[in-house]
Amino acid sequence: TEKEMGKKVKETSIYKQALARVVALLNDSGPPWPQKPADYGESYEFPQDITSLSPKYLGRLQSRLAGWEGYTQYLLGRADVELALLQNSYDIALHEKMAALQNGGSACKLKSTLTAEALAAVLELKEATYTLAEKRAVVTLLKSQKSIYDTQRHAASREQSRRADELRHRLA
């Protein structure tokens, strides 16, 4: 938040005010949020043959994938909230402008025409359209990333289960 002569500048965007309230509410009343796993590295290579991993490496891989999956789920939740709040603010502002445009005209206009006129008339609405698209893209990418971690973690878990079953059969 910007500061002006030592005082916080009041945020005027209803969307940003709502987002700040939601984040504060969750931070105050919710469970602790996962931090970005710092010691897992920037990237990793999932093994082509998971059966060749040592038990220690397999466990470490599963732990790392679980950590990244949890952190990604946290980021996805934040991105979903931001998208929903911005979409709501956008819809209200767009519909208000469309209503004003419709009431100012004598003929009934198509919704697509009113939308185009509203976006042309209000630069902030046009910019918000692009911001919404970016936020949707972030949500899509985070869902994809979470799915990858989930799939790989389950593959590691299945291999651990297979090894445990194999060991039980040998001992029986």
Secondary structure as the mmCIF struct_conf table of DSSP 4:
data_model
#
loop_
_struct_conf.conf_type_id
_struct_conf.id
_struct_conf.beg_label_comp_id
_struct_conf.beg_label_asym_id
_struct_conf.beg_label_seq_id
_struct_conf.end_label_comp_id
_struct_conf.end_label_asym_id
_struct_conf.end_label_seq_id
STRN STRN1 LYS A 3 GLU A 4
TURN_TY1_P TURN_TY1_P1 MET A 5 GLY A 6
STRN STRN2 LYS A 7 LYS A 8
HELX_LH_PP_P HELX_LH_PP_P1 VAL A 9 GLU A 11
HELX_RH_AL_P HELX_RH_AL_P1 ILE A 14 SER A 29
BEND BEND1 GLY A 30 GLY A 30
HELX_LH_PP_P HELX_LH_PP_P2 PRO A 31 LYS A 36
BEND BEND2 ALA A 38 ALA A 38
TURN_TY1_P TURN_TY1_P2 ASP A 39 TYR A 40
BEND BEND3 GLU A 42 GLU A 42
BEND BEND4 GLN A 48 GLN A 48
HELX_RH_3T_P HELX_RH_3T_P1 ILE A 50 SER A 52
BEND BEND5 LEU A 53 LEU A 53
HELX_RH_AL_P HELX_RH_AL_P2 PRO A 55 GLY A 104
BEND BEND6 GLY A 105 ALA A 107
HELX_RH_AL_P HELX_RH_AL_P3 LYS A 111 ALA A 121
HELX_RH_AL_P HELX_RH_AL_P4 LEU A 123 LEU A 171
#
